[in-house]
Amino acid sequence: MKKFTVALLALTLIFVGCGVNKDYVAQQIQDSEARTSSEIGTLRDKTDGNASEITKLRALGTELGAKTDMAINKAKGFENYQVIWKGELNFDFDKSTVNGAAEQILSEAGDKMEQNPGSVIEIAGHTDKTGNASYNLMLGQQRAAASKRFLSERFGISLYRMFEISYGENKPIADSGEMSSSSKNRRVSLVIWGPMN
């Protein structure tokens, strides 16, 4: 910046020596400084935006870590459990509303949990790759929460028996090359664990 200013001053002296109007030179310097300030402002805005996104992702990572730790602590004593049922329900694009087909699968899960009072369910929300990572984590969480709410309201399943997590776009089951990969990846996967007999 100092070299630039010195160069402009040198040019100013040359122009003044050649009879160029001082106002013209001052205007050129002012315009140049305005452009430089604008570019610095743009770079600062981009840097602030990136820092904000990084902060959000770190907060989500911390939240997921805390939920994982809580789930591990709650899972103590479940060493003798085994998988007794698995299911999967799909969601419309950018939605977390449980539709008719999803209700049927959740009802199967609810029936299985009623038949096995000591069982617990793992509810994992997923998304396709559309959108940014932090939004997809949030959307996956909303899908898992909607599924949990359905089981609680429809079947009276106690909240401590349901563990929810969001993987966002991180655990696809279909490759992006497949025709229907996006719709397959917009899902909630359900796993019911019950005590071994």
N, C-alpha and C positions, 0 to 999 in steps of 0.2 A: 504494500500500500504506500509506504514512504517513497519507494523508487518511482512509483507511478506519479505521486504528487510532485516529486522533484522534476520528473520529465515534463509534466504539465507546466511547472513554473519556468523551466528552461524554454519551452515553446512560447510561453507568454512573453518572456523577455525578447525572444527573436521577433515575434510578431509586433511587439511594441516598437522594437527598433526599426522594423520595416514599415511603420506607420499604420499598423492595424489598430482598429478601435479597441480600447480597453474593455468596453462593455461586451463586445463580441467574445473576447477571450474569457472574461468572467462567466459569461453564459455557457461557454463550452465546458469550463471546469465544473460549474454547477450541474449541468446535464450529466456529465460523467460521474460525479459523486452520487447523483440521484439513482443512476443505473446500478452503480456498485452497491448502494444501500438496499435497493430493491432485490438484487441477487442474494445478498447476505440475508435479508428477511425471508426469502423463499427457502433458502437452505436451512435457516433456523426453524421454520415451520415444519419442514420435512423431518428434521432431527427430532423435534418435539413430538410429532406424530408417531415416529418409530419408537421413541422412548415410552410413550403412552401405551402402545400395543405390547411392548415387552413387559411393562408393568402388569398389564391385564393378564398376559399369559403366565407370568410368574405367580400371580394371585390364584389363578385357576389350578396351577400345578400344586401349590401349597394346599388348596382346598381338597384336591383329589387325594393328596398324600394323607391328609388328616382323616378323610373318609375311609381310606384303605386301612389305616392304623386302627380306626374304630371297628371296622368290620373284622379285622384279625382278632382284636380283643374279644368281640362278641362271639366269634367263632370258636373260642376255646371251649372245650367240652364237646365239640362236634366231630372229634376225630373218628368216631365210629359211625359216621354218616356216609351214605352212598347216594348216588344219583338215582332217583326213582321216576323222574319224568323230565322231558325237555320239550320246549315249544318255541315257536317264533312267530311274531306278528309284524306286518308291514304297515308303513305309513305313507300317506300322500306327500308329494313334494312340499317341503318347508312347513309341514304340519305336525302337530303332536296330538291331534284328536283321535281317540279310539273309535274306529269305524265298525261296521257290522261284522266283517270277517275277523277283525282283531278281538271283538267281544266274544266270539265263539271260542277262540283259542284261550283267552283269559278265563272263560267259564270252565274250560277243561282243567286249567291250572287250579282254579278255585275249588272245583270238585275234588281234585287230587289232594289238595291241602286239607280239606274238610275230612277226607277219609284217613288222613295221616296227621293227627293233631300235633305230633312232635316235629313235623317237617318245617323247613325254612325254604324260602325262594330267593334266588339271585336274579335280579332284573337289570339287564344291561342295555342301555340306549346307544344306538348307532345312527350314523348319517352317511349320505354319499359325500363326494368330494366338492360339491358345489358350495361356494361361500368360503369365508376364512375359517381358520382352525378354531379360534375362540368362539365364534358364533356356532360352529358345529358342535362343540362341547356343550354349549348351553342348550341347543336343540335336542341333542341326545339325552341330556338330563331331563328336559321337559317331557320327552317321550317315555322315559323310565318312570317319572313321577306320575304321569297320566295312567300308566298301567298299574302302578302301586295303588293309586287312588281308586281305580275300578275294583281291584281285589278287596280293598278295605270297605268300600261302600256297598258292593254287591254281595260279598260273602262274609263280611265282618272279620276278615283276617287281621290279626293284631299287627301293628306296625313293627314290633320288634322281631317278627318272623320274616320280614321282607327287607332285603338288602339291595339298594339301587346304586348304580354307577353309570357314568357316561364315558364312552370311548370316542365319541364324535366320529370322525372319519378314519380313525387309526386302525380299525380292525375290519376291513372289508371282507366279505365272503365271495364276492364276484369281482373279477378283473375288469378294468375299464374298457377292455377290448370287447367284452360281451355286450350284446345288444341291450339287454335289460339289466345291466349291472347296477345302474343307479337305483332302480326301484327295489332290487334285491338287498341293497345295502342300507336302505331307509327302514330300519327295523328295531325291534326290541327282542332280545333273546332271553328266554326264561329257562332256568334250571331249578328243579325242586330236589332238595336233599332230605332224605329221611333216615331214621336210625336203622342200622342193620339188625335183623332179627336174630 
